[in-house]
Amino acid sequence: MFLDTLLTRNPALADTAAALHRSGAIPPDTYVIDADAVEANARLLAGEAERLGLTLWFVVKQLGRNPPLIRAIARHIPRSAAIDVSEARTLHAAGARPGNLGHLVQIPHRALPETLAWRPEAVTVFDLDNARAVSAAAGRLGLSQDLFVRIEGAPGAVYPGQEGGVPLDALDDFAAAVERLPSVRLAGVTAFPCVLCDPATGQPAPTPTFELALKAKQLLAARGHTVKLSAPSATSMATLPMLAELGATHGEPGHSLTGTTPLHAVDPHQPEQPAYVYVTEIAHTLADGRPALHGGGFYARADIRDALLPRTGLRLRVQDAPAENIDYYRLLDAPPAGTEVRAGECALLAFRTQIFVTRSTVAVVTGLSTGRPRLTGLYDAQGHALSGAPA
């Protein structure tokens, strides 16, 4: 999906990744991430958001919740949006300030005392039970906590496994009940996804769910609340002006930090630079000539198209695979007659991912922007340093 953009915009990353594999410094099933590019992208986004009067909360699940990358981003975007309590703990340990907790995954009630003590800017709740739990926990800590209400998505627009939120026609009753709770304030609304990119053109546009969130903002403002609106999904340099124009106050950049939104796949001239490449190797070749790649890092919604074999420069199409199957391997088309593909040789791919749900290794490289690349650490997909990695 992103291979052409990567080779056009950040060829040094591809070369460095191949060299690291060739030397044995990284294993197959490794995402190599350019920390300089990630930080440069964060700097760009922060500057544009400041110009537009927007606040950003950064997201790192797609980066494997990686501590050095968290710190690089936080130098420019200080606050984060944690998708679940595990991510919140990793972000906190890495020094990022908490922006929004509980949006995609509600904070478990027993974890509320720990997370509220970090003083997040907002905690998102999906229903009144969770609002009551935040109120009780905040009260015991002697705090007053701002709440964002998650608005139920438009019909047919909610991803499976992400259901929940207050229906717009129930928001008045919900707000009245929360207004009676101690230790919490209704401060904003959010929903997901608020922006999506057209599958064919990559062009971003607001969703019907965004329209519901805007109506919710108006409803709460009419009740006398000062209301913020976070409008996550596809937050990037291309969409920040749209968010500001439509009335959002917050954006949540994720894939734009690595230059891997759908728009980046079709437009290599977007400001954000591609910042990761997936490295694996040929595991074996089938009797019919199709090479098999070592798997572990393939993501069901990745839109993978082809793989580059740097030893020969050969590019082979990656064959589709059922999402319900474990990705032990991934097959390539058979190479042209007379072309040799060797077991153990490197393969480079660039596609949309969510590293935190993979079995992959993450290799962080610094110095690419100055022509002095250095592997600075190896991590698992949850951000834990691996033993034996570079200091």
C-alpha positions, -999 to +999 in steps of 0.1 A: +000+000+000+028+024+009+058+008-007+060+033-036+056+063-012+083+049+011+108+043-017+101+078-031+101+098+002+123+078+025+145+054+005+172+055+032+149+038+056+144+009+032+181+006+026+188+007+064+162-019+071+176-042+045+211-037+059+200-045+094+184-077+083+214-087+062+237-082+092+215-102+115+208-072+138+170-077+133+150-108+128+122-114+103+088-100+113+103-067+124+089-032+119+118-007+115+108+028+125+125+060+117+124+080+149+136+111+132+107+110+107+082+104+135+094+134+155+095+156+124+059+146+116+049+154+152+065+188+149+046+195+117+013+185+132+018+205+164+026+236+144-004+234+122-027+226+151-014+257+170-020+278+139-056+266+138-063+268+175-067+230+179-054+208+206-039+174+198-038+141+217-015+116+200-021+079+196+005+052+197-012+018+194-002+016+158+034+022+168+035-007+193+032+017+223+069+023+219+086+043+247+113+062+228+088+071+200+064+082+227+090+106+241+099+118+206+063+127+199+057+142+233+084+167+228+060+184+204+025+170+213+026+167+251-007+149+257-019+115+245-051+096+239-048+061+254-070+035+238-071+013+269-056+011+304-025-009+293-016+018+268-023+045+294+002+029+318+028+027+291+023+063+281+024+075+317+056+055+323+072+071+292+064+106+305+035+116+282+008+136+299-027+120+297-051+138+274-081+115+269-085+081+286-113+056+279-124+065+244-121+032+225-119+010+256-136+021+288-113+023+319-120-006+342-136+006+374-108-009+395-082+011+375-099+044+379-081+055+411-047+048+395-054+066+362-074+096+377-045+103+399-025+112+368-049+141+362-060+134+326-075+163+307-106+141+300-121+107+307-145+095+281-176+075+292-200+055+271-229+054+296-242+066+329-227+036+349-192+046+338-199+083+346-210+073+381-178+052+386-156+081+375-175+104+399-171+080+428-134+074+422-127+111+417-145+120+449-125+095+469-093+112+455-106+147+462-106+156+425-129+171+400-127+153+367-138+165+332-159+139+313-163+135+275-194+116+264-190+091+236-218+095+212-232+064+196-221+062+160-244+066+130-262+034+119-240+011+099-209+032+107-197+015+139-168-010+136-176-044+151-160-047+186-163-009+191-200-006+198-212+018+226-220+053+234-249+075+243-275+078+215-281+114+205-318+112+214-309+101+249-282+127+255-305+152+273-314+126+299-278+115+302-266+150+307-293+158+333-281+127+353-244+136+351-251+172+361-263+158+395-231+138+401-204+152+423-167+154+413-173+154+375-180+179+349-195+174+314-168+190+293-170+175+259-181+150+233-164+125+210-172+098+186-155+074+162-148+075+133-154+112+126-133+114+094-127+086+068-106+085+036-123+075+004-110+040-005-103+049-041-089+084-039-077+086-003-095+119+001-107+125+037-143+136+044-164+140+076-187+110+084-223+109+095-210+101+130-191+134+130-225+151+122-240+134+153-211+146+175-216+182+163-253+180+172-243+166+206-220+195+211-248+220+203-272+202+226-248+203+256-239+239+249-276+248+250-277+233+285-250+258+296-219+237+292-186+248+276-182+219+252-150+206+236-152+182+207-126+156+198-130+142+163-106+113+159-097+092+128-074+102+099-062+133+118-034+147+096-020+178+081-047+174+054-076+172+078-067+196+105-082+226+087-114+206+081-116+198+119-112+235+128-137+247+102-163+222+113-160+230+150-138+204+165-115+215+193-093+184+194-077+159+170-060+126+176-031+120+152-020+084+149-011+071+114-001+107+103+028+104+127+042+077+104+029+091+071+006+061+067-030+074+063-049+062+032-042+096+017-005+090+019-008+058-001-021+077-031-004+111-027+034+109-020+034+147-017+016+149+016+038+167+042+042+138+066+071+115+058+067+077+057+084+064+089+082+026+090+089-004+069+081-041+076+110-065+072+107-102+069+123-129+049+116-158+025+109-189+047+105-215+019+092-220-016+062-241-025+065-268-051+046-246-075+072-218-072+054-195-048+077-181-021+064-180+015+072-151+038+076-154+075+045-139+091+035-124+124+030-088+115+004-089+088-028-069+097-062-078+083-070-043+071-035-037+057-043-036+020-009-053+012+000-053-024+036-062-031+070-070-016+104-058-026+133-083-025+163-060-021+189-086-031+177-086-067+153-056-068+124-080-076+089-070-067+063-097-063+026-094-055+015-105-021-014-129-023-046-123-003-051-144+028-083-149+049-083-126+079-096-154+102-064-175+096-032-171+117-005-155+095+023-180+100+033-173+065+022-151+036+025-162+000+039-143-029+032-148-066+057-171-082+087-151-097+094-150-134+110-180-150+148-180-144+146-157-114+161-171-082+144-165-048+164-178-019+152-189+015+165-165+041+166-134+018+151-101+029+117-089+019+105-053+025+068-044+027+050-012+036+013-013+046-012+000+071-008-017+104-016-018+141+016-031+157+000-037+191-021-066+178+009-083+160+036-107+172+063-084+157+095-069+168+099-031+166+134-018+157+139+020+164+164+037+142+177+072+148+200+094+127+185+088+093+178+125+088+215+132+092+228+103+071+241+084+102+215+057+110+218+038+142+197+010+156+190+022+191+166-005+205+145-036+199+111-039+215+081-062+215+047-051+201+037-037+234+067-015+239+088-037+262+126-036+256+140-069+244+171-084+261+203-082+241+191-051+222+214-021+215+218+002+245 
